[in-house]
Structures are given as structure tokens and as C-alpha cells.
Amino acid sequence: MSDSGTSQEPASEPRRRGRPRRSPQDAGPGARERILQSARDEFAERGYDKTSMRGIAKAAGVDAALVHHYFGTKDDVFAAAIEMSFEPATAVPAVLGQGGTDGIGERLARYFIGVWENPATRAPLLAVVRSALTNETAAKVLRTFVLRRLLERVAAELDVPDPTFRAELAASHMVGIAILRYVIKAEPLASADPERIIEMVAPTLQRYLTEA
């Protein structure tokens, strides 16, 4: 007596865990940088809340698992995007250390305004600030980065009482200007000559950073 003729499907191979399989597009040393650039663009366009790991992967042309492999969580990739965006700002401690305390307020104001006036560096900074203004998680990541990578290093350059507090005051002053001028675009600040802003802000920064 013949069997029913029904053939059995071969068992599918178990799904492998761990590092995702690379495609030719994934391979190469530029994959991480491509993902990071796509992440920064996605955060800029959509904000923190609406950006997803899958969306970042799609924009970078890679599998979503590869994004998780390189960066772990959404917070981690946002932190990496912040570091990439704020890379020009990490030079601030060195800028402050040039020439001693004389003119330190002007150097800080000029460097900060210069970074924001440059369209290439302004766009990613705007993306980070906008995300931080609308999402507490993003704000927490930004605060941690600013405190550990910027303000603590600035404070180390200051020979005054309460150096971290003074560095925070200076930073708050400059960030406030950035939000009003470049994010909200409040007039007349938005269209003011950068040199006039530097001239008026520098004495206040000098006082924050040097007066006992």
C-alpha cells in the first residue's frame, strides 16, 4: 500500500544570533560613519521622538541589526550623533587656554559665534538642540555630554572659586543666545552683526570666568 504521497518540508535552519551578516554595502570601515551620518540627518529632520533605529538603518542602507551592533540603543546612537555634532566645540578648552585670562571672554564668544555662524557646523547643532528641547531623554543625553566633555574641561582651565559653576553660567549665556538667534530667530538678535554680539557678550563672559 502506497503512502499518501505527502512530502515533508525540511526543517528550517535556526536563526543565528550575534553579529548580523554583512552585505557588500555593509562591509568596509565606512559603515559606522555612514550610519552615524544618517542618524544625525534623521534626528535633524524628524527629531528624537520620531527617529527610529530602523529608519536610521534604512537611510544608511544597512540592516537594522548593524545599527544595534555598532551603537546599542537609540540613546547611544543619539549620544554618538551629539559627539559628532559638537566636535568643533570640544576645542573650547584649548581656545580658552590660549593667552591666559586676558581676553578669555572675547575668545570664547568669538569661537562660539563662529561655530554657529558656519552653516556646515550650525545644522547638526540645531538638530541636537531641537531634540533636547522637545524630549527629556535627549536632553539628559545632551546634559551628560556637555557636562563631562565640555564644562568639566573648561573648568579645569579656570583658576577661580567655583570653576564648574562659572563654566555653566558662561555656557548658559551662550546657549541662550544660540536658541534665540538660530532656533527661535528672535529679532533684532537674529539679524544682528556677529561682531556686535561678540563685543557686548565678551565682558560678561570675562567676568564669569575670571573675577573672584
Backbone bond lengths (Angstrom), bond angles and torsions (degrees), N, CA, C in turn:
res aa  C-N    CA-C-N  psi(-1)  N-CA   C-N-CA  omega(-1)  CA-C   N-CA-C  phi
1 M - - - 1.462 - - 1.529 108.56 -
2 S 1.336 115.66 126.79 1.458 119.25 -176.49 1.518 110.98 -77.76
3 D 1.342 114.16 156.16 1.484 117.16 178.76 1.506 109.64 -76.87
4 S 1.269 117.61 177.13 1.456 122.71 -174.21 1.499 112.51 -69.12
5 G 1.345 118.01 -12.23 1.456 120.19 179.83 1.512 113.72 83.29
6 T 1.308 116.31 1.14 1.462 120.12 -179.61 1.517 109.28 -80.43
7 S 1.333 117.40 121.92 1.462 121.17 179.59 1.520 110.17 -91.89
8 Q 1.282 114.95 148.16 1.454 119.81 179.40 1.522 110.32 -92.22
9 E 1.351 116.10 136.58 1.460 121.49 177.07 1.514 109.31 -72.23
10 P 1.321 117.73 135.85 1.467 118.57 177.05 1.525 110.90 -63.87
11 A 1.295 115.18 143.70 1.478 119.74 -179.80 1.517 109.74 -63.15
12 S 1.335 115.40 136.04 1.456 119.64 179.75 1.517 109.90 -72.06
13 E 1.327 115.55 148.52 1.452 119.74 179.43 1.520 110.25 -67.66
14 P 1.326 116.72 139.67 1.478 118.27 178.08 1.516 110.48 -62.38
15 R 1.314 115.74 144.15 1.455 121.27 -179.98 1.518 110.12 -70.05
16 R 1.301 115.70 129.42 1.449 119.95 -179.31 1.517 110.91 -80.79
17 R 1.308 113.60 141.99 1.455 119.50 177.97 1.520 110.18 -102.38
18 G 1.317 114.59 170.16 1.454 119.14 177.78 1.504 112.01 101.95
19 R 1.294 115.92 -148.34 1.450 120.75 -174.83 1.518 110.89 -63.70
20 P 1.353 118.20 130.97 1.451 120.39 -177.64 1.526 111.86 -65.56
21 R 1.355 114.24 150.99 1.451 119.30 177.19 1.526 109.50 -67.23
22 R 1.308 116.03 133.32 1.464 120.43 -177.73 1.519 110.33 -87.25
23 S 1.294 116.03 140.31 1.446 122.09 168.78 1.512 107.29 -97.18
24 P 1.360 118.36 168.56 1.471 119.07 177.53 1.522 112.89 -55.60
25 Q 1.355 116.34 -32.58 1.461 118.73 -179.32 1.523 111.69 -73.88
26 D 1.365 115.35 -29.72 1.458 119.49 179.58 1.525 111.56 -74.16
27 A 1.329 115.39 -31.77 1.455 119.63 -170.72 1.520 111.68 -68.28
28 G 1.314 114.30 157.64 1.455 118.88 175.02 1.507 112.21 107.62
29 P 1.314 115.97 157.13 1.472 120.98 -177.14 1.519 113.61 -68.30
30 G 1.339 118.37 -14.04 1.458 119.99 -177.30 1.513 114.60 -87.55
31 A 1.331 118.18 -1.51 1.468 120.50 -175.90 1.525 111.73 -61.94
32 R 1.326 116.20 -46.54 1.470 119.81 -178.22 1.521 110.84 -62.77
33 E 1.333 116.49 -43.27 1.461 120.40 -179.66 1.521 110.86 -65.56
34 R 1.329 116.89 -36.71 1.463 120.43 179.02 1.525 111.05 -66.45
35 I 1.325 115.57 -40.85 1.464 120.05 176.88 1.525 110.51 -63.12
36 L 1.321 116.01 -44.05 1.459 120.14 -177.73 1.524 111.41 -64.96
37 Q 1.323 116.75 -41.20 1.459 119.88 177.55 1.522 110.71 -63.74
38 S 1.334 116.80 -41.96 1.465 120.57 178.05 1.519 110.86 -64.48
39 A 1.330 116.77 -38.25 1.469 120.61 178.08 1.517 110.39 -61.96
40 R 1.316 116.40 -45.35 1.462 119.99 -179.79 1.524 110.65 -62.38
41 D 1.331 117.11 -40.29 1.462 120.66 178.90 1.524 111.46 -66.71
42 E 1.343 116.18 -39.92 1.458 119.92 179.97 1.526 111.23 -66.52
43 F 1.331 116.96 -43.35 1.466 119.81 177.48 1.528 110.59 -63.10
44 A 1.328 116.24 -36.06 1.463 120.08 -179.97 1.517 111.24 -67.09
45 E 1.319 116.46 -40.63 1.464 120.54 -174.99 1.520 112.72 -82.22
46 R 1.342 116.36 -38.69 1.465 119.82 -171.00 1.522 114.23 -109.19
47 G 1.334 117.58 -15.88 1.451 119.64 -173.62 1.513 111.03 82.50
48 Y 1.315 116.19 170.52 1.470 120.63 -175.07 1.527 111.53 -65.85
49 D 1.322 117.57 -46.90 1.464 121.17 -173.63 1.526 112.88 -61.11
50 K 1.329 117.11 -41.12 1.457 120.83 -173.54 1.522 113.75 -91.48
51 T 1.309 117.30 -2.23 1.464 120.69 177.38 1.527 109.21 -87.70
52 S 1.327 116.81 133.42 1.458 121.89 179.23 1.520 110.08 -122.10
53 M 1.322 115.33 158.18 1.457 119.76 176.61 1.527 110.48 -62.51
54 R 1.324 116.56 -37.41 1.458 120.11 178.25 1.522 111.11 -64.58
55 G 1.338 116.42 -39.96 1.454 120.40 178.69 1.523 111.81 -65.04
56 I 1.332 116.08 -39.57 1.458 120.46 177.01 1.520 110.15 -62.62
57 A 1.342 115.98 -44.29 1.456 120.48 -179.94 1.533 111.24 -61.97
58 K 1.321 116.17 -43.27 1.461 120.17 179.78 1.521 111.07 -62.17
59 A 1.332 116.32 -42.89 1.465 120.38 -179.87 1.529 111.12 -65.27
60 A 1.335 116.76 -32.43 1.463 121.18 -179.31 1.517 112.72 -85.95
61 G 1.345 116.46 -11.25 1.455 120.06 -179.25 1.515 113.68 74.11
62 V 1.348 115.96 33.52 1.461 120.14 179.99 1.520 109.54 -130.87
63 D 1.318 116.13 170.15 1.452 121.54 175.31 1.526 109.56 -73.17
64 A 1.326 116.17 143.87 1.467 120.24 -178.96 1.526 111.94 -58.98
65 A 1.343 115.91 -31.80 1.469 119.00 -180.00 1.517 111.50 -62.39
66 L 1.329 117.21 -29.07 1.461 119.98 179.95 1.531 110.94 -70.65
67 V 1.324 116.40 -34.01 1.463 120.38 176.03 1.525 109.44 -63.13
68 H 1.341 116.13 -45.36 1.465 119.76 177.54 1.527 111.24 -63.94
69 H 1.328 115.91 -36.61 1.469 119.19 179.88 1.527 111.58 -61.33
70 Y 1.319 116.70 -44.15 1.461 120.35 -177.19 1.518 112.73 -78.44
71 F 1.345 117.83 -36.75 1.457 119.91 -168.68 1.524 115.14 -121.95
72 G 1.316 118.71 -12.28 1.454 119.87 178.78 1.517 112.72 81.19
73 T 1.318 117.40 -95.23 1.457 121.78 -174.55 1.531 111.12 -110.43
74 K 1.321 114.76 172.86 1.461 120.59 176.43 1.527 110.79 -62.11
75 D 1.327 116.87 -38.59 1.470 120.13 176.73 1.523 110.79 -60.83
76 D 1.331 115.57 -39.75 1.463 119.76 -178.29 1.527 111.74 -66.21
77 V 1.327 116.19 -42.03 1.461 118.45 -179.51 1.527 110.27 -71.67
78 F 1.337 117.40 -31.59 1.457 120.42 175.52 1.528 110.13 -66.30
79 A 1.339 116.43 -42.01 1.470 120.32 177.96 1.525 110.65 -61.61
80 A 1.336 116.44 -39.87 1.463 120.04 178.36 1.527 110.85 -66.67
81 A 1.343 116.13 -37.10 1.464 120.05 177.38 1.527 110.63 -66.58
82 I 1.327 117.06 -37.33 1.463 121.08 176.26 1.524 110.20 -61.75
83 E 1.326 115.85 -46.73 1.464 119.46 -179.02 1.523 111.11 -60.88
84 M 1.336 115.44 -40.44 1.460 119.90 178.41 1.527 110.30 -65.79
85 S 1.329 116.96 -42.19 1.464 121.25 -178.43 1.520 112.35 -69.05
86 F 1.338 115.92 -35.93 1.459 120.78 -176.34 1.526 112.94 -92.55
87 E 1.314 116.40 9.70 1.469 118.93 -178.47 1.524 112.77 -53.45
88 P 1.358 119.54 -42.28 1.478 117.88 177.17 1.526 112.90 -61.48
89 A 1.343 116.30 -32.09 1.464 119.94 -177.42 1.518 112.50 -72.76
90 T 1.335 117.56 -20.30 1.460 118.86 -179.60 1.527 112.04 -68.53
91 A 1.328 116.49 -10.27 1.467 120.25 176.58 1.520 112.11 -83.96
92 V 1.329 118.43 -4.99 1.461 121.66 -176.71 1.525 112.87 -56.57
93 P 1.353 120.42 -46.81 1.467 118.17 179.57 1.522 112.92 -56.72
94 A 1.319 116.93 -38.91 1.465 119.98 178.65 1.524 110.98 -67.28
95 V 1.329 115.97 -37.86 1.469 120.35 178.09 1.513 110.54 -63.05
96 L 1.329 116.25 -42.20 1.461 120.29 -179.70 1.522 111.60 -67.44
97 G 1.332 116.46 -30.85 1.452 119.66 -177.53 1.515 114.56 -77.63
98 Q 1.322 117.19 -8.74 1.462 120.46 -178.69 1.533 110.28 -82.64
99 G 1.322 116.74 122.96 1.462 120.06 174.08 1.507 115.21 82.69
100 G 1.328 118.55 12.77 1.457 120.19 177.83 1.525 111.92 70.90
101 T 1.338 115.62 -158.05 1.461 119.91 -175.59 1.530 113.29 -80.65
102 D 1.307 117.56 -19.66 1.461 119.84 179.41 1.533 110.08 -64.52
103 G 1.319 115.55 122.24 1.463 119.74 177.86 1.506 114.75 75.46
104 I 1.331 118.04 15.32 1.452 120.57 -176.88 1.535 111.48 -66.23
105 G 1.346 115.84 -35.18 1.464 119.45 178.90 1.520 112.00 -64.88
106 E 1.322 116.07 -42.28 1.464 119.67 179.04 1.525 111.22 -67.23
107 R 1.335 117.38 -40.27 1.458 120.12 179.98 1.524 110.86 -61.71
108 L 1.345 115.73 -43.07 1.451 119.65 179.26 1.525 110.84 -64.12
109 A 1.329 116.64 -48.19 1.463 120.76 -178.72 1.530 111.00 -61.61
110 R 1.308 116.96 -43.08 1.465 120.69 -177.96 1.530 111.23 -66.52
111 Y 1.316 116.07 -42.27 1.459 119.20 -179.75 1.533 110.58 -66.26
112 F 1.332 116.34 -46.21 1.463 121.53 -178.20 1.523 110.98 -61.75
113 I 1.314 116.86 -50.11 1.464 120.41 179.83 1.528 110.30 -62.91
114 G 1.329 116.73 -37.31 1.459 120.15 178.86 1.513 112.63 -61.63
115 V 1.322 117.21 -40.61 1.464 121.23 178.02 1.524 110.75 -63.42
116 W 1.339 116.97 -42.87 1.464 120.92 -178.44 1.523 112.21 -75.17
117 E 1.300 118.21 -28.37 1.459 120.19 179.43 1.532 112.44 -75.31
118 N 1.299 117.12 -21.04 1.461 121.51 178.83 1.527 109.39 -79.84
119 P 1.350 119.18 115.80 1.468 121.08 -177.86 1.525 113.18 -55.93
120 A 1.325 117.83 -34.15 1.460 121.43 -177.41 1.519 112.13 -66.40
121 T 1.327 117.38 -35.23 1.460 120.44 179.26 1.524 112.26 -95.05
122 R 1.337 117.62 -22.38 1.460 120.32 -179.27 1.530 112.35 -69.25
123 A 1.325 118.07 -42.12 1.465 121.33 -174.10 1.525 112.97 -57.44
124 P 1.338 119.70 -51.15 1.472 118.62 179.12 1.524 113.11 -66.51
125 L 1.336 117.61 -32.75 1.459 119.82 177.12 1.523 111.05 -65.54
126 L 1.314 116.73 -40.07 1.462 120.97 176.86 1.527 110.79 -60.00
127 A 1.327 116.18 -41.32 1.461 120.37 -179.93 1.517 111.27 -61.17
128 V 1.321 116.53 -43.72 1.456 121.17 -179.25 1.528 110.71 -65.94
129 V 1.317 117.29 -46.19 1.460 121.25 -177.84 1.522 110.90 -64.44
130 R 1.330 117.25 -42.85 1.468 120.26 179.22 1.521 111.31 -61.94
131 S 1.322 117.13 -42.03 1.460 120.31 178.55 1.521 110.72 -63.36
132 A 1.340 116.73 -42.16 1.463 120.82 -178.91 1.523 112.12 -67.22
133 L 1.325 117.09 -30.10 1.464 120.73 -179.57 1.527 112.21 -74.50
134 T 1.331 117.38 -20.49 1.462 120.05 -174.60 1.516 113.76 -113.33
135 N 1.327 118.67 -5.80 1.462 120.35 -177.01 1.528 109.53 -142.86
136 E 1.322 116.32 126.46 1.461 120.79 -176.21 1.521 112.02 -67.36
137 T 1.336 116.86 -36.75 1.460 119.21 177.79 1.514 110.97 -61.78
138 A 1.329 115.73 -45.46 1.462 120.39 177.86 1.524 110.45 -62.89
139 A 1.334 116.80 -39.90 1.462 120.89 179.25 1.529 110.74 -63.23
140 K 1.330 117.21 -39.48 1.464 121.15 179.55 1.527 110.91 -64.50
141 V 1.329 116.13 -43.42 1.464 119.94 178.84 1.522 110.26 -62.33
142 L 1.339 116.16 -42.24 1.460 120.35 179.83 1.525 111.12 -65.54
143 R 1.335 116.95 -43.10 1.470 120.42 179.16 1.525 111.05 -59.04
144 T 1.337 115.91 -44.04 1.460 120.16 -179.15 1.519 110.89 -61.88
145 F 1.326 116.05 -43.51 1.462 119.74 179.99 1.523 110.69 -64.55
146 V 1.334 116.71 -48.32 1.466 120.57 -177.35 1.518 110.96 -61.33
147 L 1.322 116.56 -40.90 1.465 119.85 -178.30 1.520 111.25 -67.69
148 R 1.336 116.24 -49.17 1.462 119.66 -172.18 1.530 113.09 -80.04
149 R 1.327 116.99 -37.46 1.460 119.43 -173.10 1.523 113.28 -94.07
150 L 1.336 116.34 -22.41 1.465 118.66 -175.52 1.524 112.64 -116.70
151 L 1.338 116.77 -63.95 1.463 119.43 -170.14 1.526 112.85 -65.01
152 E 1.329 117.59 -39.94 1.458 118.65 179.46 1.526 111.11 -64.97
153 R 1.312 117.03 -34.82 1.467 120.77 178.36 1.531 111.07 -73.01
154 V 1.341 115.56 -36.93 1.470 118.73 175.63 1.521 109.89 -64.54
155 A 1.339 115.59 -45.21 1.467 120.26 -178.49 1.530 111.27 -59.63
156 A 1.323 116.56 -33.78 1.469 120.10 -179.87 1.524 112.25 -65.30
157 E 1.335 116.80 -19.50 1.464 121.16 179.79 1.532 112.39 -88.43
158 L 1.351 116.80 -7.80 1.456 120.46 -173.05 1.528 111.51 -101.15
159 D 1.314 116.60 132.44 1.460 122.05 178.28 1.526 108.67 -107.39
160 V 1.339 115.47 64.28 1.462 122.63 -177.83 1.528 108.56 -142.40
161 P 1.347 117.38 161.43 1.460 118.99 174.30 1.532 111.06 -63.37
162 D 1.326 116.93 148.49 1.466 123.42 177.30 1.529 112.34 51.21
163 P 1.310 118.99 55.07 1.467 119.99 -174.74 1.529 113.67 -63.43
164 T 1.333 118.24 -37.00 1.469 119.90 -179.28 1.520 110.56 -66.58
165 F 1.339 116.26 -42.49 1.462 120.41 178.12 1.523 110.79 -61.29
166 R 1.316 116.77 -41.41 1.465 120.96 179.65 1.531 110.73 -66.80
167 A 1.327 116.32 -39.83 1.461 119.88 177.83 1.524 110.34 -63.87
168 E 1.346 116.42 -38.18 1.466 120.36 177.96 1.528 111.39 -65.58
169 L 1.335 116.52 -39.93 1.460 119.66 177.88 1.527 110.97 -61.92
170 A 1.328 116.21 -44.65 1.461 120.17 178.94 1.522 110.54 -63.15
171 A 1.336 116.02 -42.90 1.464 119.70 179.96 1.520 111.36 -64.43
172 S 1.338 116.70 -41.82 1.467 119.90 -179.20 1.525 110.66 -63.14
173 H 1.327 116.34 -37.23 1.457 121.35 178.90 1.529 110.44 -62.48
174 M 1.329 116.49 -47.06 1.454 121.05 -177.22 1.530 111.91 -72.33
175 V 1.332 117.03 -38.70 1.466 119.82 177.80 1.523 110.51 -64.80
176 G 1.339 116.17 -38.24 1.466 119.44 176.50 1.517 111.82 -60.25
177 I 1.316 115.92 -41.74 1.467 119.92 177.11 1.522 110.20 -63.22
178 A 1.335 116.67 -42.73 1.461 120.55 -179.60 1.526 111.29 -61.11
179 I 1.322 116.72 -43.35 1.471 119.67 -178.72 1.526 110.61 -65.83
180 L 1.322 117.07 -45.94 1.467 120.07 -178.44 1.534 112.02 -68.29
181 R 1.322 117.00 -39.66 1.461 120.24 -175.10 1.530 112.85 -81.56
182 Y 1.335 116.92 -42.79 1.462 119.76 -169.93 1.532 113.90 -106.34
183 V 1.329 118.22 -24.85 1.467 120.49 -179.66 1.525 110.33 -97.19
184 I 1.341 116.99 -59.63 1.463 120.93 -179.80 1.519 111.48 -78.72
185 K 1.327 116.18 -27.96 1.469 123.50 -179.40 1.532 111.36 58.76
186 A 1.327 114.57 49.69 1.461 121.14 179.68 1.525 109.94 -76.41
187 E 1.317 115.62 131.68 1.459 121.14 177.29 1.530 109.90 -92.32
188 P 1.325 117.09 147.60 1.477 128.78 8.78 1.528 114.86 -88.15
189 L 1.358 117.17 0.18 1.457 119.16 -176.72 1.534 111.68 -61.86
190 A 1.327 116.94 -38.34 1.466 120.56 -174.67 1.525 112.90 -60.48
191 S 1.313 116.83 -33.16 1.464 119.67 -176.85 1.530 113.01 -108.32
192 A 1.327 116.41 8.44 1.464 119.70 -179.14 1.525 110.75 -68.29
193 D 1.318 116.19 150.61 1.457 121.89 175.85 1.532 109.01 -63.90
194 P 1.331 118.67 127.94 1.463 120.55 179.21 1.523 113.46 -53.41
195 E 1.326 116.95 -35.93 1.462 119.56 -179.98 1.523 111.96 -64.63
196 R 1.321 116.30 -34.45 1.462 119.41 177.84 1.524 110.79 -68.43
197 I 1.329 116.39 -38.62 1.461 120.12 177.57 1.521 110.12 -62.87
198 I 1.320 115.95 -46.95 1.464 120.41 179.77 1.525 110.81 -59.14
199 E 1.329 116.28 -44.48 1.458 121.25 -178.38 1.525 112.16 -60.87
200 M 1.334 116.52 -39.33 1.458 119.82 -176.18 1.525 112.75 -82.97
201 V 1.326 117.05 -29.77 1.463 120.89 -175.89 1.527 111.93 -85.50
202 A 1.330 117.07 -33.25 1.468 121.32 -173.49 1.530 113.97 -53.02
203 P 1.352 120.14 -45.29 1.478 118.79 -179.62 1.526 113.31 -61.07
204 T 1.336 117.27 -36.15 1.466 120.20 178.96 1.521 110.72 -67.58
205 L 1.316 117.13 -43.42 1.458 120.40 177.21 1.523 111.03 -63.52
206 Q 1.316 115.83 -38.58 1.467 120.35 177.96 1.525 110.20 -60.01
207 R 1.317 116.32 -43.08 1.466 120.92 -179.92 1.530 110.45 -65.68
208 Y 1.346 117.20 -44.68 1.456 120.30 178.19 1.526 111.92 -55.64
209 L 1.321 115.65 -42.63 1.470 120.31 -166.62 1.533 114.16 -92.86
210 T 1.335 117.31 -13.81 1.473 117.91 -172.90 1.513 115.63 -128.76
211 E 1.314 119.88 -30.30 1.462 120.28 -174.59 1.514 111.13 -74.52
212 A 1.310 115.18 132.94 1.479 121.25 -179.39 1.520 110.31 -74.51
